[in-house]
């Protein structure tokens, strides 16, 4: 099989998937191999590791299956595997451990021989050097442009536009103001109008958005304003401070790992932070007035929601694609979650029809699932094992690989020593001076020293990978101890502490089905009949009782059963089931081999009117062998939809310093902190409730997928 990867940059140069695919397919035919499959990642960076590329992850899953569907992976060139050693070698090594080798089309070699492995080391080094050169050129150019106050790319803040766009070294951000038919227009004018509505007319964000929309002041994309969108644009850093920050280490994207790359010291890795001054849309006094107006609006909103915490607000994803937010029902004081899709995105816009969810009910259910997972040592151990398998691959072969590299390094060092000695003798025989002799030795050993450097670099990669696997094993064992801590701590957490846990694990709840609506309907008529007479409900109609009942219901005339041809015994059992469950006539009729709910209801109405039903129940009650149950009370528990719960399990959540170091082994205590990791998990269960019946829940099915590298505490990316 072949693996294809091109980045967006390579696509722009014409080296697309189709181009490289033709090359690899031709190579496979020339070798006389069987082409089993093609795996392709289009538009993926070569710096991404295997588990972060969709089709390369699929390739590795297939490689781990038995029988293995392929034994050689063909790539067009080394950079298809990766431009970083961290992305390159772990993938190649795991395939080697599985008995799968890599063939490179460009230089026609594979890693089944020592010569091929040597070529692969050189190719990997070249790919990484090329990546670093590209990055340095790109980042250096952006740094220079930022320092000159130019436009460095990315989203243009609302209120500004790019002047001289496309002119190299000339593009700048300027206020978006222009004149048309003697009237000033542009995004900056929209901002000034919004400020006037907020400051001078005392409007709130929603009211200001409605006015702007009615006056034709729309968003950049031409759609009407929403409250959230307007607030974000008016209160942006560019508007309030008149600046843009290039490589901002404090930005939200930088903190989440998606923006400026930061080093361990929190400073940007590539270049320095630069403040780019912008033309100001408001004066300092106007900005102070705007901030005061925004504070007034925020205080009003907070007063309405104070004392009502909603830990799942904006964490419940609706079926319409919006999210649920917490609300309080004014008359009853009941807490609930309401879909934000019910709020129009602009005045007069469409709204969704999603039902509200009882806040207490869904919070209890979600916390129950979190607690059950985090308190189960076996479940967490399983997650740890699966996580390590996905991110680090096979654990075998590390020691052997390092030993093999050590042997190669020793051989190379001896060879260099031999060549140096022989060259020095040759230089002496030629009567060369010291400088010329040194140059001669350097030239003779240069390629060998380069090869030695590659071997040492590769050994360092192997050692680092081995340590990562060892750390993963320690993490797996630590999780069991952490689960014991969770078992003791989680039941005693108060609402605020639970909210902190939900925040820390970045919880996400996705609705998998519609929200069941509790319909306000009358009590079950059959159940009411039993309750009025203080009778229990029989649970079956045995043969002995049926022998007595059958003559009562097969007489001629009304209620005989012949007019609608109902299976009479089944009808009696269905009616008794309805009384026990408070279900509908339609559901009760499903328990019969034929007949519908309306016919069943008519039959019971006739029997209850002419006393036939009373005689049936009396016959059943006279048999002590027939079990009976009391009339159920209607369920008062609000129903829940089917939900999927996702989050990030960070073992450090349960590590607390309680001050009692005497009861703990200090080495283990430190190990728990040092070996903490981030893993994501998914738990999907069906939860449904019926009036008068206990809740029915399906068995849990927990799946886990790691999203981030070992030891890296980042925001999760759900797959």
HUTA-V57697 format. One record per residue. N is the residue number from 1. RES is the residue in three letters. SS is DSSP state (H for helix, E for strand, C for the rest). OMEGA is omega in degrees with one decimal (NA if undefined). NEAR is the number of other ideal C-beta (glycine too) atoms within 12 Angstrom. Layout:
# HUTA-V57697
N	RES	SS	OMEGA	NEAR
N	RES	SS	OMEGA	NEAR
This chain:
# HUTA-V57697
1	UNK	C	178.9	34
2	UNK	E	176.3	37
3	UNK	E	-177.4	46
4	UNK	E	174.3	40
5	UNK	E	170.9	46
6	UNK	E	176.4	32
7	UNK	C	177.6	30
8	UNK	H	179.7	16
9	UNK	H	-179.6	21
10	UNK	H	177.1	28
11	UNK	H	-178.7	20
12	UNK	H	179.1	11
13	UNK	C	177.4	11
14	UNK	C	-179.6	12
15	UNK	C	-176.7	25
16	UNK	C	179.6	23
17	UNK	H	-178.1	29
18	UNK	H	-179.0	18
19	UNK	H	-178.4	23
20	UNK	H	178.6	34
21	UNK	H	177.2	29
22	UNK	H	-179.1	19
23	UNK	H	-178.2	28
24	UNK	H	179.4	37
25	UNK	H	178.2	24
26	UNK	H	179.8	19
27	UNK	H	179.9	29
28	UNK	H	179.0	28
29	UNK	H	-179.6	16
30	UNK	H	179.5	15
31	UNK	H	-178.1	19
32	UNK	C	-179.7	9
33	UNK	C	175.7	22
34	UNK	C	-178.4	15
35	UNK	C	-173.7	22
36	UNK	C	-175.4	21
37	UNK	C	175.3	23
38	UNK	E	176.3	28
39	UNK	E	-174.0	33
40	UNK	E	173.1	29
41	UNK	E	-176.9	34
42	UNK	E	178.8	27
43	UNK	C	178.7	21
44	UNK	C	-179.4	33
45	UNK	C	177.1	25
46	UNK	C	178.1	39
47	UNK	C	-179.4	27
48	UNK	C	178.0	28
49	UNK	C	-170.8	37
50	UNK	H	-174.6	40
51	UNK	H	178.4	33
52	UNK	H	176.0	31
53	UNK	C	-170.2	32
54	UNK	H	-174.5	20
55	UNK	H	176.0	29
56	UNK	H	174.1	37
57	UNK	H	178.0	28
58	UNK	H	177.7	23
59	UNK	H	-178.0	38
60	UNK	H	176.1	35
61	UNK	H	179.2	22
62	UNK	H	-179.3	25
63	UNK	H	-178.6	36
64	UNK	C	-178.0	23
65	UNK	C	175.5	14
66	UNK	C	-3.6	9
67	UNK	C	-176.3	11
68	UNK	C	-174.7	21
69	UNK	C	-179.3	22
70	UNK	C	178.0	31
71	UNK	C	175.8	23
72	UNK	E	173.2	35
73	UNK	E	-178.3	46
74	UNK	E	175.6	42
75	UNK	E	-178.5	47
76	UNK	C	177.2	38
77	UNK	C	-172.3	37
78	UNK	H	-175.4	40
79	UNK	H	173.6	35
80	UNK	H	177.2	46
81	UNK	C	179.7	44
82	UNK	C	178.8	39
83	UNK	C	178.2	34
84	UNK	C	176.8	29
85	UNK	H	-179.2	36
86	UNK	H	177.6	33
87	UNK	H	-172.8	33
88	UNK	H	-167.4	42
89	UNK	H	178.7	42
90	UNK	H	179.0	39
91	UNK	H	179.9	45
92	UNK	H	-177.9	43
93	UNK	H	-179.9	40
94	UNK	H	176.4	38
95	UNK	H	177.8	38
96	UNK	H	179.8	32
97	UNK	H	179.1	27
98	UNK	C	-178.8	29
99	UNK	C	179.6	20
100	UNK	C	-177.4	33
101	UNK	E	-175.3	30
102	UNK	E	176.6	42
103	UNK	E	-178.2	39
104	UNK	E	-175.4	39
105	UNK	C	-168.1	33
106	UNK	C	-179.8	24
107	UNK	C	175.7	20
108	UNK	C	176.3	19
109	UNK	E	173.8	28
110	UNK	E	-174.8	30
111	UNK	C	176.4	32
112	UNK	C	-179.9	20
113	UNK	C	178.8	13
114	UNK	H	177.8	20
115	UNK	H	178.6	16
116	UNK	H	179.1	24
117	UNK	H	177.3	30
118	UNK	H	177.0	25
119	UNK	H	-178.6	27
120	UNK	H	177.6	39
121	UNK	H	179.5	36
122	UNK	H	179.2	26
123	UNK	H	178.8	37
124	UNK	H	177.9	40
125	UNK	H	180.0	30
126	UNK	H	179.9	25
127	UNK	H	179.9	33
128	UNK	H	177.0	31
129	UNK	H	179.5	21
130	UNK	H	178.9	25
131	UNK	H	-178.9	29
132	UNK	H	178.4	21
133	UNK	H	178.5	15
134	UNK	H	-178.7	22
135	UNK	H	-178.8	25
136	UNK	H	179.5	17
137	UNK	H	-178.4	15
138	UNK	H	-177.2	19
139	UNK	H	178.4	25
140	UNK	H	177.6	18
141	UNK	H	178.3	21
142	UNK	H	179.7	27
143	UNK	H	-179.2	26
144	UNK	H	-179.5	20
145	UNK	H	179.8	26
146	UNK	H	-179.3	34
147	UNK	H	177.2	20
148	UNK	C	178.7	19
149	UNK	C	-178.2	24
150	UNK	C	178.4	29
151	UNK	C	-174.5	31
152	UNK	C	-179.5	31
153	UNK	C	-180.0	18
154	UNK	C	-177.3	22
155	UNK	C	176.5	18
156	UNK	C	-179.5	26
157	UNK	C	-179.3	35
158	UNK	C	-177.2	35
159	UNK	C	-179.2	37
160	UNK	E	175.3	35
161	UNK	E	-179.1	24
162	UNK	E	174.4	22
163	UNK	E	-178.7	22
164	UNK	C	179.4	15
165	UNK	C	179.7	16
166	UNK	C	178.3	10
167	UNK	C	-175.2	12
168	UNK	C	177.5	12
169	UNK	C	-175.6	15
170	UNK	C	-173.2	16
171	UNK	C	-179.6	23
172	UNK	E	172.8	26
173	UNK	E	177.3	36
174	UNK	E	178.5	28
175	UNK	E	179.4	31
176	UNK	C	178.4	27
177	UNK	C	176.2	22
178	UNK	E	-177.8	17
179	UNK	E	179.2	10
180	UNK	E	-177.4	10
181	UNK	C	177.6	7
182	UNK	C	-178.7	7
183	UNK	E	177.6	11
184	UNK	E	179.6	17
185	UNK	E	179.5	21
186	UNK	C	-177.1	24
187	UNK	H	178.4	35
188	UNK	H	177.3	33
189	UNK	H	176.4	26
190	UNK	H	178.3	37
191	UNK	H	-179.2	39
192	UNK	H	177.3	30
193	UNK	H	178.9	33
194	UNK	H	179.0	47
195	UNK	H	180.0	37
196	UNK	H	-179.9	25
197	UNK	H	-177.4	32
198	UNK	H	-173.3	37
199	UNK	H	-171.1	27
200	UNK	C	179.1	16
201	UNK	C	175.6	16
202	UNK	C	-179.9	16
203	UNK	C	169.7	27
204	UNK	C	-174.2	25
205	UNK	H	-179.4	30
206	UNK	H	-179.6	28
207	UNK	H	178.9	23
208	UNK	H	178.9	38
209	UNK	H	179.7	39
210	UNK	H	-179.2	26
211	UNK	H	179.7	26
212	UNK	H	179.8	38
213	UNK	H	-178.6	31
214	UNK	H	-179.4	18
215	UNK	H	177.9	20
216	UNK	C	175.3	16
217	UNK	C	-173.4	32
218	UNK	C	178.9	26
219	UNK	C	-179.5	26
220	UNK	C	-179.5	21
221	UNK	C	176.2	12
222	UNK	C	178.3	12
223	UNK	C	-179.4	18
224	UNK	C	179.0	27
225	UNK	C	165.4	40
226	UNK	C	-179.8	28
227	UNK	H	-176.7	30
228	UNK	H	-178.1	22
229	UNK	H	-179.3	28
230	UNK	H	-179.0	40
231	UNK	H	-179.1	26
232	UNK	H	-178.0	23
233	UNK	H	-177.1	37
234	UNK	H	-176.2	44
235	UNK	C	179.8	30
236	UNK	C	179.7	31
237	UNK	H	-180.0	24
238	UNK	H	-178.5	35
239	UNK	H	-173.5	36
240	UNK	H	-174.8	28
241	UNK	H	179.0	22
242	UNK	C	-178.5	27
243	UNK	E	167.6	24
244	UNK	E	-180.0	33
245	UNK	E	177.9	29
246	UNK	E	-174.9	34
247	UNK	C	-178.9	32
248	UNK	C	-179.3	29
249	UNK	C	-177.3	25
250	UNK	C	-179.6	17
251	UNK	C	179.8	22
252	UNK	H	179.9	14
253	UNK	H	179.5	19
254	UNK	H	179.9	25
255	UNK	H	-177.9	18
256	UNK	H	177.7	18
257	UNK	C	-177.4	21
258	UNK	C	-176.4	14
259	UNK	C	-179.7	23
260	UNK	C	179.1	33
261	UNK	C	-175.8	25
262	UNK	E	175.0	25
263	UNK	C	-179.2	15
264	UNK	C	179.5	8
265	UNK	C	179.1	8
266	UNK	C	179.5	16
267	UNK	C	178.3	18
268	UNK	E	180.0	26
269	UNK	C	-176.1	21
270	UNK	C	178.6	25
271	UNK	C	-176.6	27
272	UNK	C	177.6	22
273	UNK	C	-179.4	25
274	UNK	E	174.8	25
275	UNK	E	-179.7	19
276	UNK	E	-179.9	31
277	UNK	E	179.3	22
278	UNK	C	171.7	32
279	UNK	C	-174.5	24
280	UNK	C	179.1	23
281	UNK	C	178.3	36
282	UNK	C	172.7	31
283	UNK	C	179.4	14
284	UNK	H	179.1	14
285	UNK	H	179.4	13
286	UNK	H	177.5	25
287	UNK	H	178.6	26
288	UNK	H	178.5	16
289	UNK	H	179.7	21
290	UNK	H	178.3	32
291	UNK	H	178.7	23
292	UNK	H	178.6	18
293	UNK	H	178.6	31
294	UNK	H	177.7	30
295	UNK	H	177.7	17
296	UNK	H	-179.8	20
297	UNK	H	-179.9	29
298	UNK	H	178.3	19
299	UNK	H	178.3	15
300	UNK	H	-177.9	19
301	UNK	H	-179.1	17
302	UNK	H	-179.2	13
303	UNK	H	-179.0	12
304	UNK	H	-173.2	16
305	UNK	H	-176.4	19
306	UNK	C	177.4	11
307	UNK	C	177.9	13
308	UNK	C	-178.0	24
309	UNK	C	179.3	23
310	UNK	C	-175.1	28
311	UNK	C	-179.2	36
312	UNK	C	-179.9	40
313	UNK	C	-177.6	30
314	UNK	C	176.9	24
315	UNK	C	177.7	31
316	UNK	E	-178.4	43
317	UNK	E	-178.0	29
318	UNK	C	177.4	33
319	UNK	C	179.1	25
320	UNK	C	179.1	22
321	UNK	C	177.4	15
322	UNK	C	178.5	27
323	UNK	E	-179.8	30
324	UNK	E	176.4	42
325	UNK	E	-178.4	31
326	UNK	E	176.6	33
327	UNK	E	175.6	26
328	UNK	E	177.4	23
329	UNK	C	-169.8	16
330	UNK	C	-173.8	12
331	UNK	C	-175.0	6
332	UNK	C	-176.2	10
333	UNK	C	-178.1	13
334	UNK	C	177.7	20
335	UNK	E	-179.3	31
336	UNK	E	172.3	31
337	UNK	E	-176.9	43
338	UNK	E	-178.9	32
339	UNK	E	179.1	32
340	UNK	H	176.8	29
341	UNK	H	176.4	27
342	UNK	H	176.1	24
343	UNK	C	-179.9	25
344	UNK	C	179.7	22
345	UNK	C	174.4	28
346	UNK	C	-176.5	26
347	UNK	C	178.7	24
348	UNK	C	-178.4	12
349	UNK	C	-179.3	18
350	UNK	C	177.1	15
351	UNK	C	-179.8	19
352	UNK	C	178.9	25
353	UNK	C	-178.0	16
354	UNK	C	-180.0	29
355	UNK	C	177.8	28
356	UNK	C	-178.4	33
357	UNK	E	177.4	42
358	UNK	E	-173.5	32
359	UNK	H	-178.0	32
360	UNK	H	-175.4	26
361	UNK	H	-176.5	31
362	UNK	H	177.1	37
363	UNK	H	177.9	35
364	UNK	H	-178.5	24
365	UNK	H	-179.9	34
366	UNK	H	179.6	39
367	UNK	H	177.7	32
368	UNK	H	-179.0	26
369	UNK	H	177.4	36
370	UNK	H	-177.3	38
371	UNK	H	-176.8	29
372	UNK	H	-180.0	27
373	UNK	H	-173.2	40
374	UNK	H	180.0	40
375	UNK	C	-176.5	29
376	UNK	C	-177.6	27
377	UNK	H	-177.9	24
378	UNK	H	179.5	17
379	UNK	H	179.5	31
380	UNK	H	177.2	38
381	UNK	H	177.5	25
382	UNK	H	177.9	23
383	UNK	H	-178.8	39
384	UNK	H	179.8	39
385	UNK	H	-179.6	25
386	UNK	H	178.8	25
387	UNK	H	-177.7	37
388	UNK	H	178.0	32
389	UNK	H	-176.1	26
390	UNK	H	-172.6	32
391	UNK	H	-171.8	40
392	UNK	H	177.9	40
393	UNK	C	-175.4	37
394	UNK	C	-177.8	27
395	UNK	C	-176.3	25
396	UNK	C	170.5	17
397	UNK	C	-176.4	25
398	UNK	H	-177.9	31
399	UNK	H	179.6	18
400	UNK	H	-178.5	16
401	UNK	H	179.2	31
402	UNK	H	178.4	25
403	UNK	H	178.7	17
404	UNK	H	178.9	22
405	UNK	H	176.8	32
406	UNK	H	179.7	21
407	UNK	H	179.3	17
408	UNK	H	178.6	26
409	UNK	H	179.8	27
410	UNK	H	178.5	18
411	UNK	H	-178.8	19
412	UNK	H	179.6	30
413	UNK	H	178.5	22
414	UNK	H	179.8	16
415	UNK	H	178.9	22
416	UNK	H	178.8	27
417	UNK	H	179.8	20
418	UNK	H	-179.2	18
419	UNK	H	179.0	26
420	UNK	H	-179.7	25
421	UNK	H	-178.9	17
422	UNK	H	-179.5	18
423	UNK	H	178.9	27
424	UNK	H	178.0	23
425	UNK	H	179.8	17
426	UNK	H	179.3	19
427	UNK	H	179.4	24
428	UNK	H	179.5	17
429	UNK	H	179.9	12
430	UNK	C	178.0	13
431	UNK	C	-178.9	10
432	UNK	C	175.4	18
433	UNK	C	-173.7	12
434	UNK	H	-178.0	13
435	UNK	H	179.7	11
436	UNK	H	179.3	18
437	UNK	H	178.5	22
438	UNK	H	179.6	17
439	UNK	H	179.5	16
440	UNK	H	178.4	25
441	UNK	H	-179.7	28
442	UNK	H	179.3	21
443	UNK	H	-177.4	18
444	UNK	H	-175.8	25
445	UNK	H	-176.9	27
446	UNK	H	179.6	18
447	UNK	H	-179.3	18
448	UNK	H	177.1	27
449	UNK	H	176.9	23
450	UNK	H	177.6	20
451	UNK	H	178.4	29
452	UNK	H	178.2	28
453	UNK	H	177.9	22
454	UNK	H	179.2	32
455	UNK	H	179.7	34
456	UNK	H	177.7	24
457	UNK	H	179.6	26
458	UNK	H	177.9	37
459	UNK	H	178.1	29
460	UNK	H	176.7	21
461	UNK	H	-178.8	33
462	UNK	H	178.7	35
463	UNK	H	179.6	22
464	UNK	H	-180.0	25
465	UNK	H	177.3	37
466	UNK	H	179.5	30
467	UNK	H	177.7	20
468	UNK	H	178.8	29
469	UNK	H	177.6	32
470	UNK	H	178.0	22
471	UNK	H	178.9	29
472	UNK	H	177.2	34
473	UNK	H	178.2	26
474	UNK	H	179.7	29
475	UNK	H	-178.9	39
476	UNK	H	179.3	34
477	UNK	H	179.2	24
478	UNK	H	-176.8	33
479	UNK	H	179.3	45
480	UNK	H	177.8	28
481	UNK	H	179.2	30
482	UNK	H	178.1	40
483	UNK	H	177.1	33
484	UNK	H	176.3	22
485	UNK	H	-179.3	27
486	UNK	H	-179.5	34
487	UNK	H	-177.7	21
488	UNK	H	-170.6	18
489	UNK	H	-170.1	23
490	UNK	H	-179.7	28
491	UNK	H	-175.9	17
492	UNK	H	-179.0	11
493	UNK	C	175.1	24
494	UNK	C	-175.8	15
495	UNK	H	-178.7	20
496	UNK	H	179.6	12
497	UNK	H	176.8	21
498	UNK	H	178.1	29
499	UNK	H	178.1	24
500	UNK	H	179.1	16
501	UNK	H	179.0	31
502	UNK	H	178.8	34
503	UNK	H	-176.6	22
504	UNK	H	-179.0	25
505	UNK	C	176.4	37
506	UNK	C	-173.3	29
507	UNK	C	175.4	40
508	UNK	E	179.1	30
509	UNK	E	-178.8	40
510	UNK	E	177.7	27
511	UNK	E	179.9	35
512	UNK	C	-179.8	25
513	UNK	C	-179.6	21
514	UNK	C	176.9	21
515	UNK	C	178.8	33
516	UNK	C	-179.7	27
517	UNK	C	178.0	17
518	UNK	C	-175.6	21
519	UNK	C	176.6	12
520	UNK	C	-177.5	8
521	UNK	C	-178.9	14
522	UNK	C	178.5	13
523	UNK	C	178.5	21
524	UNK	C	-176.5	34
525	UNK	H	-179.6	25
526	UNK	H	177.1	41
527	UNK	H	178.0	33
528	UNK	H	178.9	20
529	UNK	H	179.0	27
530	UNK	H	-176.6	32
531	UNK	H	179.2	22
532	UNK	H	-177.2	14
533	UNK	C	179.3	19
534	UNK	C	-178.9	11
535	UNK	C	172.5	25
536	UNK	C	-175.7	22
537	UNK	E	176.6	36
538	UNK	E	-177.8	34
539	UNK	C	179.5	21
540	UNK	C	175.3	22
541	UNK	C	-177.8	32
542	UNK	C	-176.8	21
543	UNK	H	-178.0	14
544	UNK	H	179.0	17
545	UNK	H	-179.9	29
546	UNK	H	178.6	25
547	UNK	H	178.7	15
548	UNK	H	-175.6	21
549	UNK	H	-173.4	35
550	UNK	H	178.6	20
551	UNK	H	-178.4	16
552	UNK	H	-173.9	28
553	UNK	H	179.6	34
554	UNK	C	176.1	18
555	UNK	C	179.5	18
556	UNK	C	177.9	11
557	UNK	C	-176.0	13
558	UNK	C	176.4	19
559	UNK	C	-177.6	29
560	UNK	C	-179.2	22
561	UNK	C	-177.0	30
562	UNK	C	-174.9	15
563	UNK	C	-179.5	15
564	UNK	C	176.4	23
565	UNK	C	174.9	17
566	UNK	C	171.0	35
567	UNK	C	-164.9	22
568	UNK	H	-179.3	36
569	UNK	H	177.0	27
570	UNK	H	179.7	26
571	UNK	H	179.0	40
572	UNK	H	-180.0	40
573	UNK	H	178.2	32
574	UNK	H	179.1	37
575	UNK	H	177.6	48
576	UNK	H	177.6	41
577	UNK	H	178.1	34
578	UNK	H	179.2	40
579	UNK	H	-178.5	39
580	UNK	H	-173.3	31
581	UNK	H	-175.6	31
582	UNK	C	177.9	32
583	UNK	C	-178.0	30
584	UNK	C	175.7	26
585	UNK	H	-179.8	32
586	UNK	H	179.0	18
587	UNK	H	179.2	23
588	UNK	H	-178.8	36
589	UNK	H	179.2	31
590	UNK	C	-178.6	20
591	UNK	C	178.6	27
592	UNK	C	178.6	29
593	UNK	C	175.7	15
594	UNK	C	-179.1	17
595	UNK	C	-178.5	28
596	UNK	C	-176.4	22
597	UNK	H	-178.5	24
598	UNK	H	178.3	17
599	UNK	H	179.6	27
600	UNK	H	178.2	39
601	UNK	H	179.1	28
602	UNK	H	-179.5	24
603	UNK	H	-179.5	40
604	UNK	H	178.8	38
605	UNK	H	178.4	21
606	UNK	H	-179.1	25
607	UNK	H	-179.3	32
608	UNK	H	-179.6	26
609	UNK	H	-176.4	15
610	UNK	C	175.5	20
611	UNK	C	177.8	15
612	UNK	H	-179.2	31
613	UNK	H	179.7	32
614	UNK	H	178.8	21
615	UNK	H	177.8	23
616	UNK	H	-178.3	37
617	UNK	H	179.9	33
618	UNK	H	178.4	19
619	UNK	H	179.5	26
620	UNK	H	-178.7	35
621	UNK	H	-178.1	25
622	UNK	C	178.9	17
623	UNK	C	-177.4	23
624	UNK	C	-177.9	12
625	UNK	C	-178.0	15
626	UNK	C	178.4	26
627	UNK	C	179.4	18
628	UNK	E	-179.6	22
629	UNK	E	179.0	21
630	UNK	C	179.6	18
631	UNK	C	-177.7	28
632	UNK	C	172.6	28
633	UNK	C	178.2	16
634	UNK	C	-179.6	24
635	UNK	C	176.8	23
636	UNK	C	-177.4	14
637	UNK	C	-179.9	24
638	UNK	C	-179.5	30
639	UNK	C	178.3	31
640	UNK	C	174.5	40
641	UNK	C	172.3	35
642	UNK	C	-173.8	25
643	UNK	E	172.8	42
644	UNK	E	-178.2	30
645	UNK	E	-179.3	44
646	UNK	E	178.1	36
647	UNK	E	179.1	38
648	UNK	E	178.9	39
649	UNK	E	177.6	45
650	UNK	E	-178.1	34
651	UNK	H	-179.4	39
652	UNK	H	177.7	27
653	UNK	H	-171.8	39
654	UNK	H	177.6	36
655	UNK	C	179.0	26
656	UNK	C	178.1	20
657	UNK	C	-176.7	14
658	UNK	C	176.0	14
659	UNK	C	-177.6	8
660	UNK	C	-177.1	9
661	UNK	H	-177.4	13
662	UNK	H	-176.7	9
663	UNK	H	-176.5	10
664	UNK	C	174.8	20
665	UNK	C	-172.9	12
666	UNK	H	-178.5	12
667	UNK	H	178.4	14
668	UNK	H	-179.7	20
669	UNK	H	179.3	23
670	UNK	H	-178.3	17
671	UNK	H	-179.8	25
672	UNK	H	-179.7	32
673	UNK	H	-174.4	25
674	UNK	H	-173.6	19
675	UNK	C	176.9	32
676	UNK	C	-179.2	30
677	UNK	C	178.5	40
678	UNK	E	174.3	36
679	UNK	E	178.9	47
680	UNK	E	-178.1	35
681	UNK	E	176.8	41
682	UNK	E	176.7	32
683	UNK	E	-179.1	39
684	UNK	E	178.1	24
685	UNK	E	176.3	29
686	UNK	C	178.6	23
687	UNK	E	178.3	36
688	UNK	E	-179.4	26
689	UNK	C	178.4	25
690	UNK	C	178.4	24
691	UNK	C	176.3	31
692	UNK	C	-177.9	28
693	UNK	C	174.7	23
694	UNK	C	179.3	15
695	UNK	C	177.7	23
696	UNK	E	-178.5	17
697	UNK	E	176.9	21
698	UNK	C	177.7	15
699	UNK	C	-177.0	11
700	UNK	C	176.5	21
701	UNK	E	-175.8	18
702	UNK	E	176.3	30
703	UNK	E	179.6	24
704	UNK	E	176.5	34
705	UNK	E	176.6	28
706	UNK	C	-178.2	38
707	UNK	C	-171.2	33
708	UNK	C	-177.7	30
709	UNK	C	-178.4	30
710	UNK	C	174.5	36
711	UNK	C	-178.2	26
712	UNK	C	-179.9	23
713	UNK	C	-177.0	25
714	UNK	C	174.1	26
715	UNK	C	-174.0	25
716	UNK	C	170.9	29
717	UNK	C	-176.8	23
718	UNK	C	-178.0	23
719	UNK	C	NA	19
